[in-house]
Structure formats: C-alpha cells, structure tokens
Amino acid sequence: MATEEKVIVIDFGGQYNQLVARRVRECNVYCEIYSYRTPIDQIKAMNPKGIILTGGPNSCYEDGAPTYTKELFELGIPVLGLCYGAQLMMHVLGGKVEKAPVREYGKTETFIDGSKDTLFAGIEEKTIVWMSHFDYISKVAPGFDIIAHTADCPVAAAACEDKKLYAIQFHPEVLHTVKGKEILHNFVRNICETAGTWRMDSFVENTIKEIRAKVGDGKVLLALSGGVDSSVLAALLARAIGKQLTCVFVDHGLLRKNEGDEVESVFGPNGNFDINFIRVNAAQRYYDKLKGVEEPERKRKIIGEEFIRVFEEEAKKIGTVDFLAQGTIYPDVVESGLGGESVVIKSHHNVGGLPDYVDFKEIIEPLRSLFKDEVRKAGLELGLPEYLVFRQPFPGPGLGIRIIGEVTAEKVRIVQDADFIYREELANAGLEKLPDQYFAALSNMRSVGVMGDERTYDYAVVLRAVETVDFMTAEASEIPFAVLQKVMSRIINEVKGVNRVMYDLTSKPPGTVELE
C-alpha cells in the first residue's frame, strides 16, 4: 500500500501486536507489522517515521530469545519499546534486565518522573497503567534517564531524548492504561513528526485509482459471502470498475434470517451498484451433503469444499476472467504468518495462495492493509447501509457451526428464528452495539418441558454474547436479566421446537467465541 509516511511495529511474539498497529492508525498514521526476523536493510528501505517494538513472552537475556541488531537504535529514527521491547532495548544498549523480585500484572499506579514535554506530555504525574511482566529493568542503558516508576518497578519508563529512544515497561495500547492513547499519540505524531494524513476517505479514493490502473479493461470475479469484508470489497470494486465486476453469491442456506435477500437487495439488479450479480440458491445441496455429519471440523470442510464446487460451476459459465478478488484483511495476513510472529491460527484463510479451480490471471486483495474497524469505515464511505457495515461477525461455515450435531433444514429454521429474536430484542433495549458479538446457537440437547397441558421434548437454544478487543480473549457480556427474560419468553413462544433457553457464561479461554 503506497503511502507517504508510516510507522512500523516489530513483533517479538506479543499478544497485542495488532492492537499496537491499530492504535497507531487511530493517530491517522499508516502502520504495518513485521517480524523481528526482518533484515535491518529492509527496515531502512521502508524509511519509517518511527519504530515500535512489541511485547513478547521471552526473557531477553536468555540464549535464543528474540532480539534485534544494535544498528536499529542508531538509524536516527525514533524507537519506542513496549514491555519486552523496552527490556530488549535496555539489554542491547548496555542496561541490565533481571527477574523481578515482585511480578506486576494488571492495573498499576505509576508515577511520572520526567519527559513531561515529549512522551508524557499532558499526562498527570500519577496515572494508571497496565503491567504484565516477570522481568524488570534493573539498570538503564547509558544515556537514558528514568522517566516513570511504580512502587515495585524502579524503571516503568526510560528515555534517551537526544536519540529519541523510549522504553515503556507497561502496555499503552490496551484500554486499561488510562492515558495510553495519549502516550502513543505523543510518540507517533509529535516525536516521530508525522502529518497524520492516513484517513479512510483518502484510502477509498486512492484505492479506486489503483484498482482502475491495475485492472484496466479486464474482468474481475468475486465470491460475495454477504459478510462485511466481501461486501465492502464488492462496493469498492463496483465503484472502481462497475460492470467489469461479477459477484457470485452462494447462498448455502446457512445464513442468518433474511440475510440472503438483504445481500441481493444491495448488490442485485435492483440494488445500489451497477455490477453483474449471480445468486446461487444451494441450500438443499448443502443439507444433503451435511446429512448425518456431526463432527464440527468435518462440517467445516464439507461446507468449504461444497462452496468451491458451486463457485467453480458458476465460474466456468462465466469463462476466463483476468482477476480473482479476495476479501483478505490485515489480521488475516498477520495470523497467516506473513506479517509478524503470530501463530498461524486461521486455517480457512488461503492468504497469498491461488485457488486452482478458477481460470484467472492474477489475484487482487485491495483490503489487505485494513483492520476490521477500518473496513467498516470504508464501507460507510462507499455508501453501504449501516445494517450491513455493522453486521455481526459471522463464521464462513455460517450456522453450520452454530448448530451442534447434524445440520437439517428444521434446525436451521429454529436457530435463524431464535437468533433473529435475540438480535431484535437487544436492539429494542439499545444494546445492539454493547457486546462485540452475540448470537443464538442450537444445542444437540433435548429436554422435557411443559407447554400448556402437554409435555414436550424439544431443543435447548443457547444465547452467547461476548466483549472482546481482538477476539483472542473474550468475556461473557452482562446482558440485563430482564432483557434475557424477554428473549427467552419470545423464543419459547414463537419458535416451534424449542422449550428451553440458556445463556453461555464461558470466557475465552477456555472456550471459544463460537459454540462448536
């Protein structure tokens, strides 16, 4: 992604690497994540305005621990080390890092000792930060001054102002650090002297120009799922190349209630965009393939493979296309092991791989530099309706993994209706944006109940709502009991085949966000 200025994040395996990059972008400065294995010459060639070193799980003084060459701190580029990154900076430059006599974890009162006009400009002398470390900086490197401390940590932050090098033991990127955004803003905008021109309107405008230049008069094919990423990509391509785009929407019958029709209303013949739109109603085909299958991973594979088959059939009808578009976004790139030190955890994203079932010349991924919240902003810039832009995250296999056990048309109806009621009542209560994700799932448990004068033997619906920053960890949302009671009452009364409703309190870990 061409841009005038950027700050880069060097990843040492910390869990918050993507969050650091997002916080930088919130300062309207473009940011990318690179592994600590990235050669120094490549770093220099990028000509970054600033460099941030992330946290990590290792001890920097141990053999084999992730490290970086001392030259990084001699480039004349401002460097900010966070947690492990701070310790590594001290270790490489001649300070000392040791096991801490008292480990700090969680919200910690911190006292600012100096640097009031640079890194800690506008920050009170006493503030709350988020600590998470078992090593500590026992001695700062030559040329550094201690600029913050806590009751148990003598070096909560250190600075070498002359060289614009800063080491912070805490995590300013998490919301628990009260003035974390201000600290990062001070570094990114003031110390790095960036202009802050990274904005979504300019991204949309520039990307449309890039797409037109790349595609020329070629044809582009996109598999439109109806999710946020593929919908924003469809709108972006439609704005750029119009009828040169063909969108194939495979409705596998595992979408939420009314979603197939909603997708068609936006992108179909009577929608907002002048493109070629093909809807394939393949629900029964999927139900037949899934008959008798209960194991979650098998269901995932069947749904994914069947999508490929359906999409392949439609692509063959279209003939040769010049480009295949994919809705890859930046977390997909990072989590596929191409952007940092993250473990590869997304097996269903074929990032950088070329599918062999469509006849095309090249792949294009115009959203691969964006985080999810930025994708949503782009969607609004492109004129997509809010209900689509702020649609709840939805797994690729759809309701197939929100139905425990075998998938049938009857079970799909049950979970669609229950989920619709749940989402409707949260909206009625003004809570639709409070949890980061919420949905109804169908357990494979059936229980005896009493409805009217009759005994029933029906299914139990499970409600899920979580709050999370990055979906790597999550906590159950505290939905008001009165709202849950209303949801329960409506589901029992309106959804045939259900006689019990439960609320899932499990956090992630040990559970996952989905129930599969």
SEGUDREN-714334 format. One line per field, with one value per residue (C-alpha): chain; residue in one letter; x, y, z. Coordinates in steps of 0.001 Angstrom, whole numbers. Layout:
N
ch c(A, ...)
aa c(a, ...)
c1 c(X, ...)
c2 c(Y, ...)
c3 c(Z, ...)
% end
This chain:
516
ch c(A, A, A, A, A, A, A, A, A, A, A, A, A, A, A, A, A, A, A, A, A, A, A, A, A, A, A, A, A, A, A, A, A, A, A, A, A, A, A, A, A, A, A, A, A, A, A, A, A, A, A, A, A, A, A, A, A, A, A, A, A, A, A, A, A, A, A, A, A, A, A, A, A, A, A, A, A, A, A, A, A, A, A, A, A, A, A, A, A, A, A, A, A, A, A, A, A, A, A, A, A, A, A, A, A, A, A, A, A, A, A, A, A, A, A, A, A, A, A, A, A, A, A, A, A, A, A, A, A, A, A, A, A, A, A, A, A, A, A, A, A, A, A, A, A, A, A, A, A, A, A, A, A, A, A, A, A, A, A, A, A, A, A, A, A, A, A, A, A, A, A, A, A, A, A, A, A, A, A, A, A, A, A, A, A, A, A, A, A, A, A, A, A, A, A, A, A, A, A, A, A, A, A, A, A, A, A, A, A, A, A, A, A, A, A, A, A, A, A, A, A, A, A, A, A, A, A, A, A, A, A, A, A, A, A, A, A, A, A, A, A, A, A, A, A, A, A, A, A, A, A, A, A, A, A, A, A, A, A, A, A, A, A, A, A, A, A, A, A, A, A, A, A, A, A, A, A, A, A, A, A, A, A, A, A, A, A, A, A, A, A, A, A, A, A, A, A, A, A, A, A, A, A, A, A, A, A, A, A, A, A, A, A, A, A, A, A, A, A, A, A, A, A, A, A, A, A, A, A, A, A, A, A, A, A, A, A, A, A, A, A, A, A, A, A, A, A, A, A, A, A, A, A, A, A, A, A, A, A, A, A, A, A, A, A, A, A, A, A, A, A, A, A, A, A, A, A, A, A, A, A, A, A, A, A, A, A, A, A, A, A, A, A, A, A, A, A, A, A, A, A, A, A, A, A, A, A, A, A, A, A, A, A, A, A, A, A, A, A, A, A, A, A, A, A, A, A, A, A, A, A, A, A, A, A, A, A, A, A, A, A, A, A, A, A, A, A, A, A, A, A, A, A, A, A, A, A, A, A, A, A, A, A, A, A, A, A, A, A, A, A, A, A, A, A, A, A, A, A, A, A, A, A, A, A, A, A, A, A, A, A, A, A, A, A, A, A, A, A, A, A, A, A, A, A, A, A, A, A, A, A, A, A, A, A, A)
aa c(m, a, t, e, e, k, v, i, v, i, d, f, g, g, q, y, n, q, l, v, a, r, r, v, r, e, c, n, v, y, c, e, i, y, s, y, r, t, p, i, d, q, i, k, a, m, n, p, k, g, i, i, l, t, g, g, p, n, s, c, y, e, d, g, a, p, t, y, t, k, e, l, f, e, l, g, i, p, v, l, g, l, c, y, g, a, q, l, m, m, h, v, l, g, g, k, v, e, k, a, p, v, r, e, y, g, k, t, e, t, f, i, d, g, s, k, d, t, l, f, a, g, i, e, e, k, t, i, v, w, m, s, h, f, d, y, i, s, k, v, a, p, g, f, d, i, i, a, h, t, a, d, c, p, v, a, a, a, a, c, e, d, k, k, l, y, a, i, q, f, h, p, e, v, l, h, t, v, k, g, k, e, i, l, h, n, f, v, r, n, i, c, e, t, a, g, t, w, r, m, d, s, f, v, e, n, t, i, k, e, i, r, a, k, v, g, d, g, k, v, l, l, a, l, s, g, g, v, d, s, s, v, l, a, a, l, l, a, r, a, i, g, k, q, l, t, c, v, f, v, d, h, g, l, l, r, k, n, e, g, d, e, v, e, s, v, f, g, p, n, g, n, f, d, i, n, f, i, r, v, n, a, a, q, r, y, y, d, k, l, k, g, v, e, e, p, e, r, k, r, k, i, i, g, e, e, f, i, r, v, f, e, e, e, a, k, k, i, g, t, v, d, f, l, a, q, g, t, i, y, p, d, v, v, e, s, g, l, g, g, e, s, v, v, i, k, s, h, h, n, v, g, g, l, p, d, y, v, d, f, k, e, i, i, e, p, l, r, s, l, f, k, d, e, v, r, k, a, g, l, e, l, g, l, p, e, y, l, v, f, r, q, p, f, p, g, p, g, l, g, i, r, i, i, g, e, v, t, a, e, k, v, r, i, v, q, d, a, d, f, i, y, r, e, e, l, a, n, a, g, l, e, k, l, p, d, q, y, f, a, a, l, s, n, m, r, s, v, g, v, m, g, d, e, r, t, y, d, y, a, v, v, l, r, a, v, e, t, v, d, f, m, t, a, e, a, s, e, i, p, f, a, v, l, q, k, v, m, s, r, i, i, n, e, v, k, g, v, n, r, v, m, y, d, l, t, s, k, p, p, g, t, v, e, l, e)
c1 c(0, 1662, 1687, 3796, 4656, 4367, 5340, 6315, 5747, 8416, 6769, 8506, 5576, 3398, -342, -1111, 876, -2209, -3623, -454, -775, -4452, -3659, -1076, -3624, -6057, -3481, -4145, -737, -317, 1277, 2422, 3674, 6927, 8690, 11843, 13490, 13067, 16563, 17761, 18308, 14637, 13681, 15910, 14471, 10978, 12173, 9711, 8988, 9078, 9563, 7694, 8959, 6202, 5992, 6754, 6756, 10548, 13353, 15674, 18825, 18298, 20062, 17911, 15497, 14164, 16476, 17480, 20687, 22021, 22034, 18268, 18792, 21428, 19352, 18251, 14633, 12550, 12086, 9545, 9954, 6933, 7329, 9667, 10624, 11641, 13706, 15366, 16291, 17982, 19674, 21083, 22255, 24097, 21483, 20523, 17369, 16706, 13942, 11734, 11544, 7849, 5928, 3492, 265, -2857, -3752, -842, -408, 2526, 4415, 5782, 9266, 10140, 9755, 6624, 7126, 7596, 6396, 4306, 3100, -294, -136, -739, 2125, 152, -1694, -2969, -1262, -1490, 1526, 2307, 5906, 8066, 11408, 12329, 14908, 17280, 19702, 19050, 21428, 23978, 22400, 18924, 17011, 14263, 11032, 8458, 8329, 5883, 6036, 7609, 9189, 12009, 12030, 8455, 9771, 13145, 14188, 17219, 15788, 18811, 18353, 14552, 14658, 11935, 11358, 7999, 7549, 3735, 1249, -105, -2040, -4648, -7649, -6705, -3856, -5877, -3747, -2343, -3777, -2327, 1125, 1116, -190, 2688, 5170, 3588, 2538, 4916, 8166, 8011, 6793, 4124, 1464, -1440, -2872, -3967, -7761, -10434, -11751, -8276, -7802, -11003, -10126, -6540, -7504, -10126, -7415, -5043, -7720, -8531, -4851, -4244, -7401, -7595, -10363, -10050, -12755, -12863, -14631, -15559, -17128, -19562, -20457, -22570, -20173, -18642, -15304, -16609, -19456, -17091, -14777, -17717, -18728, -15135, -14708, -18148, -17197, -13916, -14863, -18657, -19819, -16306, -17071, -19056, -20115, -21169, -23218, -23519, -26473, -25772, -28908, -26811, -27073, -28942, -32624, -33333, -29630, -29661, -32407, -30633, -27454, -29412, -31279, -27957, -25946, -28609, -30363, -32456, -29614, -27214, -24414, -24191, -22440, -23076, -24660, -25313, -27154, -26994, -29611, -27857, -29428, -30782, -27491, -25684, -28262, -27853, -24066, -24294, -26813, -25661, -22477, -21976, -18245, -17538, -14346, -15945, -18864, -16436, -14612, -17788, -19204, -15905, -15440, -19032, -18636, -15627, -17651, -20601, -18355, -16349, -19503, -20581, -17083, -16954, -20176, -18544, -15358, -11894, -11529, -8448, -8559, -9949, -10726, -10464, -11627, -8387, -7874, -4783, -5460, -5732, -2289, -730, -2459, -1399, 2223, 3062, 3072, 4602, 5314, 1726, 981, -927, -4457, -6736, -6758, -9687, -7829, -5753, -3795, -1400, -2396, -4002, -7099, -6784, -10469, -10979, -9361, -7816, -4520, -3954, -5392, -6200, -6787, -7500, -8425, -5372, -3912, -7031, -8191, -11852, -12861, -11212, -13063, -16321, -15299, -14528, -17966, -19645, -17518, -18739, -22391, -23214, -26185, -25285, -27045, -24622, -21488, -22043, -23271, -22190, -19081, -20182, -18116, -17567, -19438, -22340, -24981, -23402, -21159, -23857, -25876, -24357, -24621, -26285, -27477, -31020, -33396, -35566, -32635, -31580, -35099, -35009, -31665, -32492, -35724, -34185, -31196, -33476, -35487, -32312, -30825, -34156, -34608, -31038, -31702, -35005, -33096, -30449, -27789, -27050, -23554, -22699, -21432, -18779, -20521, -23807, -25884, -28140, -26919, -28745, -27503, -27996, -29646, -33369, -35240, -38702, -40818, -44419, -46280, -49960, -51331, -48831, -45369, -42806, -39471, -37710, -34372, -32425, -31236, -28017, -27531, -23993, -22742, -19104, -16984, -13513, -10822, -9257, -11266, -8134, -9683, -13297, -15568, -19307, -21348, -23585, -26871, -29566, -31630, -34901, -33728, -32690, -36075, -37880, -35697, -36360, -40096, -40308, -38163, -40199, -43492, -42568, -40034, -41526, -39289, -37668, -38633, -35501, -33173, -29742, -27094, -23433, -21118, -17900, -14911, -12282, -10126, -11068, -13934, -14118, -16457, -18468, -20083, -18967)
c2 c(0, 3199, 5902, 8966, 8080, 5104, 3756, 107, -2359, -5005, -8062, -10154, -12525, -10328, -10886, -7214, -6681, -5976, -3712, -1606, -1141, -230, 2396, 3940, 4107, 5796, 8599, 8798, 7343, 4210, 1275, -2243, -5213, -7028, -9937, -9325, -11550, -8793, -7712, -4253, -3309, -3963, -1777, 1031, 732, 1371, 4711, 4618, 7739, 5662, 2126, 375, -2840, -5046, -7176, -10883, -13963, -14435, -13157, -11037, -12182, -15889, -17711, -17918, -15163, -12910, -9943, -7259, -5678, -2635, -787, -368, 2171, 4062, 4894, 8277, 7047, 7353, 3968, 3066, -227, -1717, -4305, -6934, -4324, -1951, -4616, -5618, -2008, -1719, -5120, -4392, -879, -1793, -1766, -4708, -6833, -9383, -11483, -9116, -9651, -8742, -9557, -6862, -7788, -5705, -2104, -385, 3114, 4769, 7969, 10156, 11480, 13436, 13913, 15983, 17813, 14770, 11209, 12038, 15459, 16168, 13118, 13629, 12904, 9904, 7627, 4046, 1696, -1988, -4032, -7627, -8675, -11032, -9445, -5858, -3266, -3124, -705, 1665, 1815, 4672, 7938, 7011, 8736, 7121, 8951, 6832, 4313, 2292, 1062, -2223, -1264, 1310, 1726, 1921, 4081, 5407, 7815, 8937, 12206, 13060, 9915, 9781, 6330, 5425, 2314, 1683, -1328, -1162, -1570, 1797, 75, -1561, 362, -439, 2097, 5233, 7626, 5019, 6567, 9950, 8441, 6694, 9857, 11817, 9354, 8853, 12413, 14589, 12667, 10960, 14229, 12617, 14615, 12285, 12046, 8379, 8675, 6413, 8846, 9159, 5366, 4782, 7408, 6214, 2523, 3126, 4769, 1840, -726, 1079, 1307, -2377, -3856, -1654, -3113, -6581, -8644, -9305, -12173, -12018, -14629, -12471, -14038, -11168, -10607, -7212, -7807, -9200, -6657, -3704, -5194, -5583, -1952, -758, -2735, -1646, 1995, 1432, -764, -1233, -3903, -5323, -6956, -10165, -11162, -14741, -15042, -18656, -18842, -22100, -21877, -21376, -17593, -15666, -14962, -12812, -12215, -13730, -11357, -8414, -9112, -9295, -6076, -4206, -5832, -7390, -5957, -3533, -2606, 312, -923, -1466, -4851, -8402, -10258, -14006, -15616, -19371, -20830, -24021, -24709, -28177, -29196, -28324, -30033, -33224, -33116, -32488, -35248, -37416, -35369, -34255, -33560, -29769, -29927, -32313, -29918, -27043, -28969, -30118, -26591, -25161, -27826, -27551, -23787, -24378, -26785, -24389, -21399, -23409, -24336, -20704, -19513, -21967, -20468, -17032, -18186, -16703, -13701, -11551, -11146, -13039, -10662, -11792, -10031, -10626, -8074, -7268, -9588, -12463, -11550, -11384, -14503, -16473, -15940, -13366, -10201, -10932, -13570, -14740, -18448, -19473, -19940, -19327, -22438, -21232, -18202, -19045, -15797, -15441, -18827, -19027, -21242, -23766, -24036, -20740, -19693, -16308, -14475, -12721, -12263, -8849, -8074, -4341, -4560, -6499, -3443, -2715, -3799, -4735, -1375, 357, -1928, -774, 2884, 2228, 661, 3787, 5934, 3780, 4270, 782, 646, 636, -2675, -4342, -2439, -3150, -6696, -9093, -11180, -14407, -17555, -18744, -22036, -19979, -21603, -24954, -24468, -22811, -25998, -28666, -32058, -32802, -29871, -30082, -27594, -27745, -26952, -24080, -22627, -22887, -21175, -18491, -17578, -17664, -15588, -13039, -12579, -12258, -9588, -7758, -7577, -6384, -3639, -2749, -2408, -202, -2866, -3940, -2380, -3233, -6796, -7214, -10364, -12033, -14811, -17759, -21319, -24626, -27317, -31003, -31399, -32132, -31944, -32495, -29409, -28437, -26110, -25658, -29002, -31035, -32379, -31517, -32982, -30209, -28488, -26067, -22795, -21263, -17485, -16121, -12535, -11558, -8468, -8505, -6269, -8650, -11938, -13649, -13446, -12725, -12365, -13007, -9805, -8889, -8621, -7286, -10140, -8505, -8448, -12088, -12998, -11257, -13006, -16341, -15772, -14811, -17731, -20264, -18823, -18053, -20676, -24101, -26925, -25072, -25463, -24268, -21225, -20949, -18207, -19149, -17553, -19212, -16951, -17443, -19243, -21921, -21773, -20220, -17453, -19921, -22952, -25660)
c3 c(0, -1158, 1463, 2229, 5798, 8103, 11484, 11676, 14500, 15025, 16521, 19183, 19697, 21900, 22061, 21439, 18210, 16087, 18764, 18728, 14962, 15284, 17916, 15596, 12799, 15180, 15164, 11385, 10586, 8464, 10272, 9374, 11429, 10705, 12384, 14408, 11787, 9171, 7997, 9001, 5333, 4641, 7610, 6317, 2815, 4195, 5572, 8504, 10528, 13716, 15019, 17857, 19451, 20874, 23961, 23953, 26181, 26450, 28678, 26528, 28347, 27636, 24809, 21710, 22806, 20033, 19550, 17069, 15936, 17804, 14471, 14732, 17515, 15525, 12450, 13763, 13689, 16901, 18591, 21277, 23124, 24896, 27691, 26168, 23563, 26359, 28101, 24839, 24122, 27509, 27147, 23666, 24569, 27767, 30523, 32696, 32795, 35536, 37066, 39038, 42806, 42530, 39369, 38234, 36499, 35925, 36677, 38426, 39799, 38033, 38811, 36011, 36820, 33705, 29935, 30505, 27205, 24958, 25578, 28648, 27521, 29055, 31353, 35081, 37500, 38810, 36393, 35998, 33512, 32564, 33613, 32619, 33295, 35347, 34317, 35044, 34036, 36998, 35320, 32415, 29456, 29255, 28091, 29379, 32172, 34227, 33438, 35318, 38172, 40268, 43852, 42680, 39355, 39510, 35708, 34426, 31581, 30423, 27674, 25731, 24455, 22286, 20189, 20560, 22137, 24642, 26723, 28437, 30742, 30573, 27709, 26469, 23655, 25936, 27239, 30858, 30563, 31211, 29124, 26762, 23604, 24549, 25157, 21776, 20121, 21650, 20201, 16783, 15990, 17986, 18466, 15040, 13483, 11320, 9478, 10255, 6728, 6861, 6583, 5193, 2601, 1096, 1285, -680, -3271, -3726, -3813, -6511, -8643, -8002, -8924, -12180, -13089, -12339, -13847, -16936, -19107, -17515, -15837, -12077, -10275, -6580, -4312, -2317, 1030, 2376, 5256, 5983, 4252, 968, 865, 1303, -1320, -3717, -3187, -3670, -6894, -8114, -7616, -9438, -12415, -12489, -14968, -15259, -11882, -11484, -7969, -7301, -4118, -3000, -590, 1235, 3349, 6492, 6703, 9354, 8797, 5716, 5020, 1552, 476, 2131, 171, -3075, -2286, -2046, -4841, -7079, -10160, -8074, -5749, -5413, -7663, -11425, -11459, -12633, -9720, -9624, -6706, -6370, -4023, -2965, 440, -302, -1876, 1353, 3569, 1523, 1885, 5640, 6342, 9236, 9863, 13483, 13962, 13717, 11661, 9142, 8772, 8176, 5471, 3736, 3688, 2411, -252, -1449, -1749, -4012, -6162, -6540, -7180, -9719, -11624, -11843, -12762, -15667, -17021, -16951, -18659, -18311, -16014, -15551, -11780, -8816, -5926, -2291, 867, 2770, 5545, 7611, 10576, 8048, 6713, 10181, 11505, 8435, 9468, 6794, 8864, 12226, 14826, 15392, 15402, 12279, 13617, 10617, 8501, 6405, 5006, 1957, 2167, -718, -2163, -5590, -5913, -8726, -9533, -11397, -14685, -13901, -14351, -11054, -7575, -6091, -2405, -2079, 1644, 2818, 4573, 6678, 10121, 10606, 12078, 9109, 6691, 8295, 7886, 4232, 3841, 5160, 2826, -72, 869, 2147, 4560, 8262, 8936, 6532, 7585, 11295, 10769, 13493, 12769, 11136, 10514, 6951, 7555, 8899, 11068, 10296, 13335, 15444, 15238, 17444, 15784, 12454, 10317, 8973, 7399, 10530, 12827, 10572, 10821, 14613, 15044, 12447, 14215, 17699, 16599, 14920, 18119, 20217, 17952, 17698, 21475, 22075, 19529, 21227, 24509, 22872, 23473, 19891, 19960, 23581, 23106, 20413, 19200, 20064, 18572, 19291, 18789, 18861, 21219, 20485, 23877, 24033, 27298, 28714, 29237, 29834, 27465, 28148, 29260, 27292, 27952, 25286, 24280, 22385, 21816, 24021, 22479, 23818, 23800, 23532, 23943, 24444, 24896, 23423, 21957, 19480, 19719, 21054, 24511, 25421, 28422, 28569, 28426, 31350, 29465, 31820, 33225, 32197, 28568, 28710, 30206, 27355, 24766, 26467, 26581, 22903, 21724, 23738, 22496, 18890, 17826, 17314, 18554, 21491, 25143, 26935, 26630, 28263, 28484, 27992, 30588, 29387, 28719, 26008, 27040, 27981, 25489, 22030, 20921, 18848, 20490, 18036)
% end
